Amino acid sequence: VTVGGASFTARRGVVIATGTTPSVPPVPGLADTPFWSNRDAVAVTEPPASLLVLGGGAIGLEFAQAFARFGSVVTVVEVADRLAALEEPEASELLAAVLRREGISVHTGVTVSSAAYDGTRFTLTVDGDSLQADHLLVATGRRAGLAGLGLDTVGVDPSLRWLETDDHQRAGDRLWAVGDITGKGAFTHVAMYQAGIAVRAILGKEGPAADYRALPRVTFTDPEIGAVGLTEAAARESGIAVRIGLAQVPSSARGWIHGPGNDGFIKLVEDTDRGVLVGATSAGPVGGEVLGALAVAVHAQVRTETLAQMIYAYPTFHRGIEDALRDLHQQPAAH
């Protein structure tokens, strides 16, 4: 490996873990503005008076709510029909309602035709209207950017969107890859999981292959949106016979005790042919923590009948899983 004129050699091989860079949409004028990426936004020491957030995914929503709570006037612009489009529709509706209640302006299903900066203010032209703010955060995803890594010298196509690996993180002869660059989820916990697999492979040790069936993810808004496995839509698209269980956090004992700020729900997605969960969402004040039990259930393929027979501590947020299971078993199986 040659970097900056210095050459490095290794007996066993090379691990690629270069992460990703912001993906900037081709909005006319946007590239000519001094917009923020998520890395720029996290480094600021004073909140702006106003902020436009282009992108209603996890990163955009987390920053939008954080800056709004620091006093910024925030506007979120998302071209998809809903916020957090990769999550369950119930999560999108919940987040939109909470953000609007906190004074954040939310625009979804729109077309952004241009962007400009006059030296003082940013302007986004959205469906013919001009939205303005002191700063603009672009949070429209990230890309691997394989070009410039010299991968063509080892037989890897640098034009690929992601660096493809086998289930032991091998990307080629004596070449491994871990983290965001593999396209398996831009999460720190995925990179750490893959690193353990790669280390075993490099050292020639036996161990389990990568398994992403129970990949957990959390959007750290308030309420948190924790999810694992397949959404209802993804499960149906995969041809799985699906049954759904749903419970509302405010209706649970702990949700009622918690009071204001108790927005949330637990949604279960069951493969009725096997009687196991293939996905789940836990939204609420500690949605990411409640997700732990659901991730175990999806990963270990625990039957929902077994989960329903467990004893759930009272009064806890995770007891809402029992309510969702009760609702699930009252529903007819659907295909």
N, C-alpha and C positions, 0 to 999 in steps of 0.2 A: 504494500500500500504506500503510495507516494502522496504526501500532503505538504504543500508549501515548500517544495524542494527537498524535504526530508523523506527518506524511505524507511519503511518498517517491514519486517518479515516475521512470519509465524510458522511453526511446525504443523499445527493442527488445522488452521484455517482462519477465516475472518467472519466476524459477526457484524451485520449491518443494523444499526439502531439509530438512524438519523432523524427519526420523527417526521413531522409534517410542517408545511407552511400554510399560511392563510390562503384560502381559495377566494379570489375576488371576482364577483360576477361582472360580465361585460356591459355594465351600465355606462352609456356615453358620459364622459367627463369624470367618472369616478376615479380612475387611475391617476388623474392629474391633481387630486385633492390630498391634503395631508390627513387622511382619515386614521383612526386608531384601529389596530388589531387588538385581540384580547390581551396580548402581552403589553401593549402600550397602556391599555386601560387599567391593568392591575398595578401599574407602576406610578400612577398619578397620586399626588399627595393632597390635592384639593378637588372636591367635586365641582364639575362645571355647573353653571347656572341652568343650562339646558343641554339635552343630549338626544340625538337621533340614534336608534339602534336598528341597523339593517340586518335582519335575520332573527327569526323567532324560534330557534332551536335552543338546546340546553345552555350554551354559552351566552347567547344573546339575552335570554330570559334571566339568567343568574345576575348578569351585570345590570340589566335594566332595573330589576327590583332593588339591587344593592344601591345603585346611584340614586334612585328615587327616594330610598329611605335615608340617604345622606342629604336630601334636600333638592336634588336636581329635578327639573321638569323633563320627563322622559317620554319619548314617543317610540313605539316599536312598529317596524314595518316588515311584514312577512308576505312573500308572494304566494305561498301555499295557502290552501283554504283555511288552515287552522294552525295555531301555535303547536309546538312540540309534535310535529306531524308524524314522527316515527313512533310515538307512543299511542296509547288508547285514546279514542275520541273523548272519553269521559275526563281524561287528564287534561286534554286541550281546553275543554269547556271550563273546567275548574280553574286552571291557570288564568284564562282570559277574564273570568269573573273576578278573581282575586286581584289581579293587576289593575283592572279598571276601578275596582273599589278603592285601591290605594292611590288613584289619581293618575295612573299611567294610561296614555292614549295608545290604543291597539288597532292596527290596520292589518287585516288579513285578506288574502285572495286579491291582491292588487298588482298593478303593473308599475314598475319604476322605470320611467323613460329617460331620466337624466339626473346628473349630480353636478353640483358646482360649489366653489368656495371663493368668496370675494375678499379674503384676507381677514375677515372677522366672523362671518357666519357661513354655515353649510346650508345648502338647499337641496332637497330631494324633490323631484317632480313625480308625484304619485297620482295616477289616474287623472292627470290634468291639474291637480292641486299642488301648491308649493308648501312643503313642510320645511321649517327652518329651525336651527339650533346652533349653539356655540361649538359643539363638537359632534363628530359622527363616528360611531363604532360599527365596523363591518364584521359581522359574525355569521358568515354564510357558509361555514364549513372549512375543511382543511384538505390539502392534497399532499401526496407523498413526494412528488418532485424527484423522480429517479434520475433525471438528466443531470450530468455533472458528477456522478459518483463513479464513473468509469466501469459501470456494470457490463457494458458491451464487450469489454476485454475478457470477461469470464463467461460469455455466452448468454447473458441476460438482456432482454430487450428493454432499453431505458425508456421507451415510450409507453410502457404499461402503466396503468393507473396505480397499481399496488405491486409490491414485490411478493410474488406468490411463493408459498412454502409448502412442504409436505407436513404431515402431522407430527413431525419431530423438529420442526422449524428449519429444515434444510431448504435452501433456495438454489443450490447448485453444488458442484463438486467442492467440498471443503468450504462451503459458504452457507451461513445461517443468517436468519433475520428475525428480529423481535420488535414488538411495539407497534406504534401507529402505522409504520410503513408497510405492515402486512395486511392492513385493511380489515382487521378482525375486531375493530372497536377502538376508538381513540381514548383509551382509559389507562391510567397508571397501573391499575390492578391487572389488566391484560398483559401489559409489558412484563410485569413481575412474574406472572404465571408462565408466560412464554420463555422467559429467561431461565427458569428452573428446568424446563424441558430441553432447551438448547444446551445448557451446561451438561446435563446427563448425556446427551447425544455426542457432544464434543469429547467427553471423557470416556465414551464407550460404555456407559453404564445403562443397565436396563431400567425401564420406567414406563409409566402410562403415556399414551399419545395424547395430543391436544384434543380436548372435547369442549365444544362451545355451546352445547345444548342448554346449559344453565348459565349463560353469560349474564351477570347482573350489571345494572346501570342505574345511576341515581342523578337526577337533576336537582341541584341544591338550591332550589327556590324555597319559599315558605308559603305553602306547604311543600315538603320534599316529594318528588315523584320517583319512587323506586320501582324498578321493573326487572323481570327475569324471564328468559325464554321468549316464546312467541306471543305476539298480541293475538287477539281474537281474529282479526282480519288475516294475519299471516298464517295462522293455523288453518283457517278455512281455505285459503289459497293453496295450501299444501295438501288439500284433500282429506284433512283430518275430520272425523266426526266430532263435533264440538258441543260442549255444554258449558254454560256460564253461571258463575255465582257472584253475587254483588252485595256488599254491605257498606253502609255509610258510617263514617267515623263519628259524626255528631250524634248518631243514634246509639252508639255503644256507651257502656257505663263510663269508661275512661274519657271518651270524647265529651260526654255531658259534664263530667267533673272538670275537664280542662277548660271548657267554656269558650270565650272568644278566641279565634285563631285555630279552631278545631276542624277546619275544612279538610275533607279527605274522604277516601273510600278504599276498599279492598276489592279487587276484581280477580277472579280465578278463571283460568281457561283449562278445561279438562278434555283429554282425549277419551271419549266415552267407550271406545272399543277396548282400551286397556285399563280404563279407570284410574288414570294418573294425570297429574297436572303437567301441561307442556308450557304453561306460561302463567304469570301473575303480575299484578301491579298493586303496590301499596303506596297510596298517597295520603299524606297527613303530616302532623307536626314532627314526627320521627319516622317518616315513611321509609327512609333508607335503613333504619335499624330493624323495623318489622320485616323488611324484605329478607333478612337473614334466614328466618324459618322457612319462608317460601322458596328461597334458593336451594336449601337442603332438600326440600320435597321434590322440586323439579329435577335436581341433579341425581338424587337417589331413586327417583321414580317410585316414590311412596304412594300407595293407593289412597285415593281420597277417602275411602271407607275407613282406612286406618287413621288418617288424619282427623276424621270426625270423631273418633273414639278416644282421642287424647284428652288430657286434662289441661285446660288453659288457665293460667293464673289470673285471678280477679283482684282489682280491676286494672288491667293493662291494655295498652293499645293493640298488642298482638292478639288479644282475645277476639278481636274483630275477625280474625281468620276463621274462627269457629262459626261466627254469624254468616260469613260468606259461604262456608261449606254447607251450612244448613240450607241456605238459599239455593245453592247448586243442586243439592240432592232433591229439592222440591221441583226442579225443572225437568221437563222431558228432554231426552237426548235428541239432538238435531244434527242434520248432515249439511 
